[in-house]
Amino acid sequence: MSNRKVAVDKTSGEESGIKSGEKSDGASVETPDAKPDRASSDSSFGVSSEREAMPRLKRRDYRRQKQDLQVELLKVQRWVRDRREKICVLFEGRDAAGKGGAIRPFTEKLNPRSTRLVALQKPTEYELGQWYFQRYISELPSAGEIRLFDRSWYNRAGIEHVMGFCTPAEYLEFMRQTPEIERMLVRSGMHLFKYWFSISQRVQLERFDASTEDPLRRWNLSSLDHAAIKRWDKYTEARDAMFFHTHTADAPWVVIQAQDKRRARIHCLQHFLFHLDYPGKNHAVVTGPDPEVVGAPLAQLHC
């Protein structure tokens, strides 16, 4: 995000599961070593047993905290409008991680004229002939606007790569271009937030089952969701490679433990508000996120 210092975890290749050799801007893209994913066997997806055991946030506490934080969001929207700021927020994660539910507390009380959700369909034949980033660039905020992306250009690092919807060359070029593009966005004055919602394999299966049984939620399932279950380890490898190459000082990833949807939503809001310097901030409300729920990739993922 712009205008603030961010500590970036850069560990050795052995510690991060990356092949030996240095990463440099514009150099060839490395990928994580193939190794057993503990998430596949113990269904923990790098979430410690203590995090799994955290009590669920009660509904009444969630509603109270959400209301207080939404008052702060209105202050942010006014500040963005008056100061002509630009905010772009990316919501990423595995299927059923709760991205859509995390977006709702952001949007439900804000003026839709200046705050808009971006959830693009699969590209058309015309868009497939464009530069990959082109259709996303056109959706970025102008001065005085907030844009919330329910999935983003990182589709190429995840589903497109795992499911074979892009070529290896296109994937590697994406990994080279993305840090440079995001650096340009941030240095042009945009506040860029990148959230990854993390869940265990067990929780993903439970949520898929619940959606299958609920006719009001069944529309949200597709054949790609079922494919994601079978390719859990492949998605883990893709996620790790994405973090290694695109978690930068200019545009860091923020991982949110989303086993408990309500707790994840509250602490996503806390992180967002805590890192914006808007007038009238109520510091009794905006206290910052719980480090057991929100953190940098290497601090939050232990795969």
JOFEN-V699813 format. One record per backbone hydrogen bond with DSSP energy under -0.5 kcal/mol. NH is the residue of the N-H (numbers start at 1). CO is the residue of the C=O. Records with the same first field share a line. If there is no record, write none. Layout:
BEGIN
NH: CO  CO
END
This chain:
BEGIN
4: 1
10: 8
16: 12
17: 13
18: 13
19: 31
27: 24
33: 17
35: 33
38: 36
40: 37
41: 37
42: 38
43: 39
47: 44
48: 46
52: 48
53: 49
54: 51
62: 58
63: 59
64: 60
65: 61
66: 62
67: 63
68: 64
69: 65
70: 66
71: 67
72: 68
73: 69
74: 70
75: 71
76: 72
77: 73
78: 74
79: 75
80: 76
81: 77
82: 78
83: 79
84: 80
85: 80
86: 189
87: 145
88: 191
89: 147
90: 193
91: 149
92: 90  195
94: 197
97: 94
102: 98
103: 99
104: 100
105: 101
106: 103
107: 103
108: 104
110: 107
114: 111
115: 111
116: 146
118: 148
119: 117
128: 124
129: 125  126
130: 127
134: 131
136: 133
137: 133
138: 134
139: 136
140: 137
144: 85
145: 85  142
146: 114
147: 87
148: 116
149: 89  147
150: 118  148
151: 91  149
155: 152
156: 153
158: 154
160: 155
161: 155
162: 158
163: 159
164: 160  161
165: 160
166: 160
171: 167
172: 168
173: 169
174: 170
175: 171
176: 172
177: 173
178: 174
179: 175
180: 176
181: 177
182: 178
183: 179
184: 180
185: 181
186: 182
187: 183
188: 184
189: 186
190: 185
191: 86
192: 190
193: 88  191
194: 252
195: 90  193
196: 254
197: 92  195
198: 196  256
202: 43
204: 200
205: 201
206: 202
207: 203
208: 204
209: 205
210: 206
211: 207
212: 208
213: 209
214: 210
215: 213
217: 214
218: 214
220: 217
221: 218
225: 222
226: 222
227: 223
228: 224
229: 225
230: 226
231: 227
232: 229
235: 231
236: 232
237: 233
238: 234
239: 235
240: 236
241: 237
242: 238
243: 239
244: 240
245: 241
246: 242
247: 243
248: 246  251
254: 194
255: 295
256: 196
257: 255  293
258: 198  256
261: 259
264: 260
265: 261
266: 262
267: 263
268: 264
269: 265
270: 266
271: 267
272: 268
273: 269
274: 270
275: 271
276: 273
278: 276
281: 278
283: 281
285: 282
286: 282
287: 285
293: 290
294: 290
295: 255
299: 296
300: 296
301: 297
302: 300
END
